[in-house]
Amino acid sequence: MTEDRLSTIFAALADPTRRAILARLADGEATVSELAEPFSISLPAISRHLKVLEHAGLISRSRSAQWRSNRLEPGPLREATEWMERYRHFWDVNLTRLDAHLKRLQEGPSS
């Protein structure tokens, strides 16, 4: 069974720790230790999160001497955004209709 790339991306984004890691990497490259600082979880746990993000293509990892640097890869985020954009029109139309309905309710019955 082939893996659906978009499902892999959304599965990686589903975890709040991984989203926080991506937010940190948006500011620039970081080591595992730097990424682990704000969390009360072990370095191996952070490494597992990084492997999930790397598998989804959301980060890339490089090694220079003993340092392992992690970098945000924006391509998969663009794919997820493009998929969600298809539904923007649906939500815009429905929220506009809801807004109009709520305004009619606030105005009360017409005389």
C-alpha positions as CSV (number, residue, x, y, z in Angstrom):
1,M,0.0,0.0,0.0
2,T,1.4,3.4,-1.0
3,E,1.5,6.1,1.6
4,D,-0.5,9.2,0.9
5,R,2.0,12.2,1.1
6,L,-0.7,14.6,2.3
7,S,-1.8,12.2,5.0
8,T,1.8,11.9,6.2
9,I,2.2,15.7,6.3
10,F,-1.1,16.2,8.3
11,A,-0.2,13.3,10.7
12,A,3.1,15.0,11.4
13,L,1.4,18.4,11.9
14,A,-1.3,16.8,14.3
15,D,1.1,16.8,17.2
16,P,1.5,20.1,19.2
17,T,5.2,19.3,20.0
18,R,6.0,18.9,16.4
19,R,4.1,22.1,15.5
20,A,6.2,23.9,18.1
21,I,9.4,22.5,16.7
22,L,8.4,23.7,13.2
23,A,7.6,27.1,14.7
24,R,11.1,27.3,16.2
25,L,12.7,26.1,13.0
26,A,10.9,28.9,11.1
27,D,13.3,31.2,13.0
28,G,16.4,29.3,11.7
29,E,18.3,26.1,12.0
30,A,18.7,24.4,15.4
31,T,20.3,21.4,17.0
32,V,18.3,18.7,18.8
33,S,19.4,20.1,22.2
34,E,18.2,23.6,21.2
35,L,14.9,22.2,20.0
36,A,14.5,20.2,23.2
37,E,15.1,23.2,25.6
38,P,11.4,24.4,26.0
39,F,10.0,20.8,26.4
40,S,10.0,18.6,29.5
41,I,10.6,15.5,27.4
42,S,13.8,13.5,26.8
43,L,16.2,14.0,23.9
44,P,15.3,10.6,22.5
45,A,11.6,11.7,22.5
46,I,12.6,14.9,20.6
47,S,14.6,12.8,18.2
48,R,11.5,10.6,17.5
49,H,9.5,13.8,16.7
50,L,12.2,14.9,14.4
51,K,12.2,11.6,12.6
52,V,8.4,12.0,12.0
53,L,8.9,15.5,10.7
54,E,11.8,14.4,8.5
55,H,9.7,11.4,7.1
56,A,7.0,13.9,6.2
57,G,9.6,16.1,4.4
58,L,8.9,19.0,6.8
59,I,12.5,19.2,8.0
60,S,15.9,18.3,6.7
61,R,18.8,17.2,8.9
62,S,22.5,17.8,8.2
63,R,25.6,16.8,10.1
64,S,28.7,18.9,10.6
65,A,31.3,17.2,12.8
66,Q,29.4,16.3,16.0
67,W,26.6,18.8,15.5
68,R,23.3,17.7,13.8
69,S,21.4,20.7,12.5
70,N,17.7,20.7,11.6
71,R,16.1,23.0,9.1
72,L,12.5,23.7,8.1
73,E,11.5,22.6,4.6
74,P,8.6,24.7,3.4
75,G,7.5,22.6,0.4
76,P,5.2,20.2,2.3
77,L,3.6,23.1,4.2
78,R,2.8,24.6,0.8
79,E,1.2,21.4,-0.3
80,A,-1.0,21.3,2.8
81,T,-2.0,24.9,2.4
82,E,-2.8,24.5,-1.3
83,W,-5.1,21.5,-0.4
84,M,-6.8,23.6,2.3
85,E,-7.2,26.6,0.0
86,R,-9.7,24.5,-2.1
87,Y,-12.1,24.7,0.8
88,R,-11.7,28.5,1.5
89,H,-14.6,29.4,-0.9
90,F,-16.9,26.9,0.9
91,W,-16.1,28.4,4.3
92,D,-16.3,32.0,3.1
93,V,-19.8,31.4,1.5
94,N,-21.1,29.6,4.6
95,L,-19.7,32.1,7.1
96,T,-21.2,35.0,5.0
97,R,-24.6,33.3,5.1
98,L,-24.3,32.7,8.8
99,D,-23.4,36.3,9.4
100,A,-26.4,37.5,7.4
101,H,-28.7,35.1,9.4
102,L,-27.4,36.3,12.7
103,K,-27.9,39.9,11.7
104,R,-31.5,39.1,10.8
105,L,-32.0,37.4,14.2
106,Q,-30.6,40.5,16.0
107,E,-32.9,42.8,14.1
108,G,-35.9,40.9,15.2
109,P,-39.2,40.5,13.3
110,S,-39.9,43.2,10.7
111,S,-42.9,45.4,11.4
